[in-house]
């Protein structure tokens, strides 16, 4: 017996993979691969060289994306095709890298 989530993922891949590669298809595959919340914090483009460029709007997510990139790459390949994405490159604008924690109170 196969778990339902595997059946759904397999069905989605069978529907999406044959469609022509487009910006919408890439964005859909990214959203399915990382989840809606993380997809909202990122901008993605897929270059002709097969590199998925990911710009993270919140620097706190960079390490998590880097850590998870092998699993994300596997999901993207399942949805887009094995030859469409060769690697993921993650970047973060300098303004988004700042630590957004509240400053500590200094009492004397």
N, CA, C and O of each residue as an XYZ file, in Angstrom:
432
protein
N       0.839     -1.167      0.000
C       0.000      0.000      0.000
C       0.895      1.244      0.000
O       1.876      1.308      0.741
N       0.555      2.218     -0.825
C       1.348      3.445     -0.944
C       0.631      4.599     -0.250
O      -0.580      4.760     -0.402
N       1.386      5.417      0.526
C       0.755      6.554      1.210
C       0.137      7.534      0.210
O       0.628      7.688     -0.908
N      -0.928      8.182      0.621
C      -1.673      9.105     -0.242
C      -0.790     10.233     -0.751
O      -0.883     10.601     -1.923
N       0.080     10.802      0.117
C       0.899     11.925     -0.325
C       1.832     11.539     -1.474
O       2.142     12.376     -2.321
N       2.281     10.281     -1.513
C       3.120      9.826     -2.625
C       2.302      9.720     -3.909
O       2.783     10.060     -4.990
N       1.078      9.252     -3.785
C       0.202      9.145     -4.952
C      -0.120     10.520     -5.523
O      -0.111     10.706     -6.739
N      -0.403     11.480     -4.653
C      -0.728     12.837     -5.101
C       0.481     13.471     -5.772
O       0.359     14.062     -6.845
N       1.653     13.351     -5.145
C       2.870     13.927     -5.726
C       3.169     13.304     -7.076
O       3.559     14.003     -8.012
N       2.992     12.010     -7.185
C       3.228     11.317     -8.448
C       2.238     11.760     -9.521
O       2.611     11.948    -10.679
N       0.979     11.926     -9.131
C      -0.040     12.376    -10.090
C       0.245     13.795    -10.571
O       0.113     14.086    -11.760
N       0.637     14.679     -9.653
C       0.963     16.050    -10.040
C       2.148     16.052    -11.002
O       2.126     16.759    -12.010
N       3.171     15.273    -10.702
C       4.352     15.210    -11.572
C       3.979     14.712    -12.964
O       4.466     15.248    -13.959
N       3.128     13.701    -13.049
C       2.720     13.172    -14.361
C       1.944     14.198    -15.171
O       1.996     14.181    -16.400
N       1.224     15.091    -14.497
C       0.450     16.125    -15.192
C       1.351     17.295    -15.598
O       1.248     17.799    -16.716
N       2.229     17.725    -14.694
C       3.028     18.933    -14.908
C       4.211     18.694    -15.840
O       4.479     19.523    -16.711
N       4.917     17.595    -15.680
C       6.167     17.358    -16.418
C       6.030     17.486    -17.935
O       6.898     18.104    -18.550
N       4.997     16.941    -18.574
C       4.923     17.037    -20.041
C       4.602     18.438    -20.572
O       4.817     18.705    -21.754
N       4.096     19.328    -19.730
C       3.746     20.677    -20.191
C       5.012     21.419    -20.614
O       6.089     21.164    -20.075
N       4.888     22.334    -21.574
C       6.061     23.100    -22.007
C       6.630     23.914    -20.842
O       5.891     24.399    -19.985
N       7.952     24.052    -20.830
C       8.602     24.815    -19.778
C       8.237     26.288    -19.918
O       8.385     26.873    -20.991
N       7.763     26.878    -18.835
C       7.369     28.285    -18.833
C       7.663     28.854    -17.451
O       7.957     28.111    -16.515
N       7.584     30.168    -17.330
C       7.794     30.823    -16.046
C       6.772     30.312    -15.035
O       7.110     30.039    -13.883
N       5.537     30.185    -15.466
C       4.481     29.725    -14.572
C       4.730     28.303    -14.082
O       4.493     27.996    -12.914
N       5.204     27.440    -14.970
C       5.490     26.063    -14.595
C       6.627     26.010    -13.577
O       6.564     25.251    -12.610
N       7.668     26.817    -13.796
C       8.796     26.871    -12.866
C       8.331     27.383    -11.506
O       8.695     26.819    -10.475
N       7.534     28.440    -11.497
C       7.040     28.993    -10.234
C       6.140     27.996     -9.504
O       6.206     27.879     -8.281
N       5.303     27.282    -10.248
C       4.440     26.270     -9.638
C       5.289     25.151     -9.019
O       5.038     24.729     -7.890
N       6.289     24.677     -9.762
C       7.151     23.606     -9.255
C       7.901     24.062     -8.005
O       8.073     23.288     -7.063
N       8.346     25.315     -7.999
C       9.038     25.854     -6.820
C       8.089     25.886     -5.621
O       8.457     25.454     -4.529
N       6.878     26.394     -5.819
C       5.898     26.486     -4.734
C       5.560     25.107     -4.176
O       5.454     24.936     -2.962
N       5.391     24.134     -5.050
C       5.091     22.771     -4.600
C       6.289     22.184     -3.856
O       6.114     21.452     -2.882
N       7.495     22.498     -4.304
C       8.708     21.921     -3.725
C       9.077     22.492     -2.370
O       9.601     21.771     -1.521
N       8.810     23.792     -2.145
C       9.242     24.413     -0.882
C       8.092     24.818      0.025
O       8.309     25.100      1.203
N       6.881     24.851     -0.496
C       5.735     25.283      0.287
C       5.405     26.736      0.011
O       6.265     27.517     -0.396
N       4.152     27.086      0.237
C       3.655     28.423     -0.099
C       4.329     29.525      0.708
O       4.636     30.586      0.164
N       4.562     29.293      1.994
C       5.158     30.338      2.840
C       6.559     30.699      2.372
O       6.881     31.880      2.244
N       7.392     29.708      2.116
C       8.750     29.974      1.666
C       8.766     30.505      0.232
O       9.619     31.321     -0.119
N       7.837     30.052     -0.584
C       7.754     30.555     -1.956
C       7.469     32.050     -1.976
O       7.945     32.759     -2.862
N       6.690     32.540     -1.000
C       6.399     33.975     -0.928
C       7.626     34.793     -0.567
O       7.686     35.979     -0.892
N       8.602     34.194      0.095
C       9.806     34.904      0.533
C      10.947     34.819     -0.478
O      12.043     35.316     -0.221
N      10.696     34.196     -1.617
C      11.757     33.989     -2.602
C      11.307     34.396     -4.000
O      10.116     34.437     -4.310
N      12.303     34.697     -4.830
C      12.078     34.902     -6.267
C      12.962     33.909     -6.985
O      14.143     33.780     -6.663
N      12.401     33.204     -7.958
C      13.172     32.187     -8.664
C      13.161     32.420    -10.170
O      12.186     32.906    -10.743
N      14.278     32.057    -10.787
C      14.380     32.023    -12.243
C      15.168     30.778    -12.608
O      16.049     30.343    -11.865
N      14.845     30.217    -13.745
C      15.559     29.050    -14.245
C      16.282     29.454    -15.517
O      15.654     29.775    -16.526
N      17.601     29.437    -15.462
C      18.400     29.819    -16.613
C      18.452     28.715    -17.658
O      18.106     27.564    -17.387
N      18.893     29.088    -18.863
C      19.020     28.105    -19.946
C      20.084     27.052    -19.626
O      20.095     25.970    -20.213
N      20.971     27.378    -18.694
C      22.026     26.448    -18.294
C      21.557     25.444    -17.236
O      22.343     24.608    -16.790
N      20.283     25.518    -16.831
C      19.738     24.587    -15.853
C      19.961     24.995    -14.413
O      19.722     24.204    -13.501
N      20.418     26.224    -14.196
C      20.647     26.699    -12.838
C      19.404     27.436    -12.347
O      18.946     28.391    -12.974
N      18.869     26.982    -11.222
C      17.733     27.633    -10.581
C      18.306     28.694     -9.651
O      18.932     28.370     -8.641
N      18.092     29.964     -9.996
C      18.556     31.076     -9.176
C      17.445     31.459     -8.206
O      16.320     31.754     -8.610
N      17.781     31.450     -6.933
C      16.822     31.738     -5.881
C      17.305     32.968     -5.112
O      18.405     32.965     -4.559
N      16.492     34.005     -5.077
C      16.797     35.200     -4.293
C      15.878     35.174     -3.083
O      14.654     35.160     -3.213
N      16.491     35.169     -1.904
C      15.752     35.066     -0.653
C      15.540     36.466     -0.088
O      16.495     37.225      0.077
N      14.304     36.804      0.204
C      13.970     38.128      0.724
C      14.285     38.282      2.210
O      14.398     39.404      2.703
N      14.425     37.181      2.917
C      14.716     37.216      4.343
C      15.945     36.341      4.586
O      15.891     35.120      4.439
N      17.042     36.977      4.955
C      18.310     36.275      5.118
C      18.293     35.140      6.110
O      19.164     34.271      6.075
N      17.314     35.132      6.996
C      17.244     34.057      7.985
C      16.931     32.708      7.350
O      17.118     31.677      7.996
N      16.464     32.684      6.111
C      16.101     31.439      5.441
C      17.208     30.871      4.562
O      17.069     29.761      4.048
N      18.299     31.601      4.377
C      19.361     31.158      3.472
C      19.934     29.812      3.900
O      20.008     28.891      3.087
N      20.337     29.684      5.156
C      20.937     28.428      5.626
C      19.973     27.254      5.503
O      20.380     26.152      5.134
N      18.706     27.483      5.808
C      17.717     26.402      5.699
C      17.555     25.958      4.245
O      17.464     24.762      3.967
N      17.518     26.915      3.322
C      17.421     26.558      1.907
C      18.670     25.810      1.435
O      18.571     24.836      0.689
N      19.836     26.269      1.872
C      21.070     25.580      1.494
C      21.075     24.155      2.026
O      21.458     23.224      1.317
N      20.654     23.987      3.260
C      20.612     22.655      3.872
C      19.628     21.740      3.152
O      19.887     20.550      2.976
N      18.507     22.303      2.740
C      17.445     21.517      2.121
C      17.565     21.402      0.605
O      16.769     20.706     -0.025
N      18.542     22.070      0.018
C      18.608     22.131     -1.448
C      18.686     20.770     -2.150
O      18.118     20.645     -3.234
N      19.355     19.738     -1.602
C      19.315     18.441     -2.299
C      17.894     17.874     -2.424
O      17.529     17.353     -3.478
N      17.099     17.971     -1.368
C      15.720     17.470     -1.411
C      14.862     18.332     -2.331
O      14.021     17.815     -3.067
N      15.075     19.654     -2.287
C      14.316     20.559     -3.160
C      14.652     20.279     -4.614
O      13.761     20.245     -5.462
N      15.939     20.077     -4.911
C      16.363     19.781     -6.279
C      15.719     18.500     -6.792
O      15.303     18.431     -7.948
N      15.637     17.497     -5.944
C      14.990     16.237     -6.336
C      13.512     16.457     -6.673
O      13.014     15.919     -7.663
N      12.818     17.241     -5.858
C      11.401     17.528     -6.124
C      11.229     18.317     -7.415
O      10.328     18.038     -8.205
N      12.102     19.310     -7.627
C      12.031     20.098     -8.860
C      12.251     19.225    -10.081
O      11.552     19.372    -11.084
N      13.211     18.320    -10.007
C      13.476     17.408    -11.135
C      12.289     16.489    -11.392
O      11.983     16.177    -12.543
N      11.616     16.051    -10.323
C      10.431     15.212    -10.498
C       9.341     15.961    -11.256
O       8.651     15.381    -12.094
N       9.187     17.257    -10.957
C       8.114     18.044    -11.564
C       8.479     18.610    -12.934
O       7.648     18.639    -13.842
N       9.725     19.058    -13.079
C      10.120     19.727    -14.325
C      10.809     18.803    -15.318
O      10.846     19.097    -16.513
N      11.346     17.709    -14.847
C      12.109     16.797    -15.696
C      13.538     16.724    -15.188
O      14.077     17.716    -14.698
N      14.146     15.568    -15.302
C      15.484     15.336    -14.752
C      16.553     16.244    -15.358
O      17.523     16.588    -14.684
N      16.388     16.629    -16.607
C      17.412     17.412    -17.289
C      17.196     18.917    -17.227
O      18.033     19.670    -17.723
N      16.104     19.375    -16.636
C      15.788     20.808    -16.644
C      16.554     21.603    -15.586
O      16.940     22.744    -15.838
N      16.779     21.021    -14.414
C      17.460     21.727    -13.322
C      18.690     20.934    -12.917
O      18.588     19.772    -12.524
N      19.863     21.569    -13.016
C      21.093     20.861    -12.642
C      21.571     21.242    -11.243
O      22.194     20.434    -10.555
N      21.278     22.480    -10.822
C      21.658     22.894     -9.471
C      20.859     24.124     -9.057
O      20.217     24.780     -9.878
N      20.918     24.414     -7.761
C      20.231     25.570     -7.195
C      21.283     26.522     -6.639
O      22.169     26.109     -5.891
N      21.184     27.788     -7.006
C      22.057     28.820     -6.453
C      21.202     29.784     -5.642
O      20.208     30.318     -6.135
N      21.600     29.998     -4.395
C      20.819     30.817     -3.478
C      21.586     32.104     -3.181
O      22.777     32.079     -2.871
N      20.882     33.222     -3.281
C      21.498     34.504     -2.952
C      20.527     35.316     -2.114
O      19.328     35.042     -2.057
N      21.089     36.324     -1.466
C      20.289     37.177     -0.597
C      20.814     38.599     -0.720
O      22.008     38.826     -0.527
N      19.953     39.561     -1.036
C      20.413     40.946     -1.100
C      21.021     41.369      0.233
O      20.579     40.931      1.295
N      22.034     42.220      0.166
C      22.721     42.659      1.390
C      21.752     43.269      2.392
O      21.924     43.089      3.598
N      20.747     43.980      1.921
C      19.790     44.614      2.836
C      18.949     43.590      3.592
O      18.463     43.885      4.684
N      18.768     42.389      3.036
C      17.958     41.359      3.687
C      18.789     40.503      4.638
O      18.233     39.705      5.392
N      20.108     40.657      4.614
C      20.972     39.832      5.455
C      21.079     40.332      6.877
O      21.531     39.604      7.760
N      20.674     41.551      7.106
C      20.839     42.114      8.439
C      20.037     41.336      9.467
O      18.989     40.769      9.159
N      20.530     41.319     10.653
C      19.852     40.625     11.739
C      18.654     41.476     12.153
O      18.820     42.632     12.539
N      17.468     40.920     12.075
C      16.257     41.683     12.338
C      15.748     41.529     13.760
O      14.607     41.888     14.051
N      16.572     41.003     14.644
C      16.142     40.881     16.035
C      16.073     42.248     16.677
O      16.765     43.181     16.270
N      15.227     42.353     17.687
C      15.120     43.620     18.410
C      16.399     43.874     19.188
O      16.997     42.942     19.726
N      16.818     45.129     19.251
C      18.026     45.438     20.035
C      17.777     45.154     21.517
O      16.661     45.288     22.017
N      18.831     44.765     22.187
C      18.719     44.497     23.620
C      18.624     45.798     24.381
O      19.205     46.814     24.000
N      17.891     45.740     25.446
C      17.758     46.897     26.311
C      19.009     47.014     27.169
O      19.474     46.028     27.740
N      19.543     48.208     27.255
C      20.720     48.409     28.101
C      20.297     49.250     29.300
O      19.876     50.399     29.164
N      20.418     48.661     30.439
C      20.064     49.358     31.663
C      21.326     49.504     32.502
O      22.100     48.561     32.663
N      21.509     50.668     33.013
C      22.730     50.942     33.748
C      22.608     51.023     35.196
O      23.601     51.252     35.887
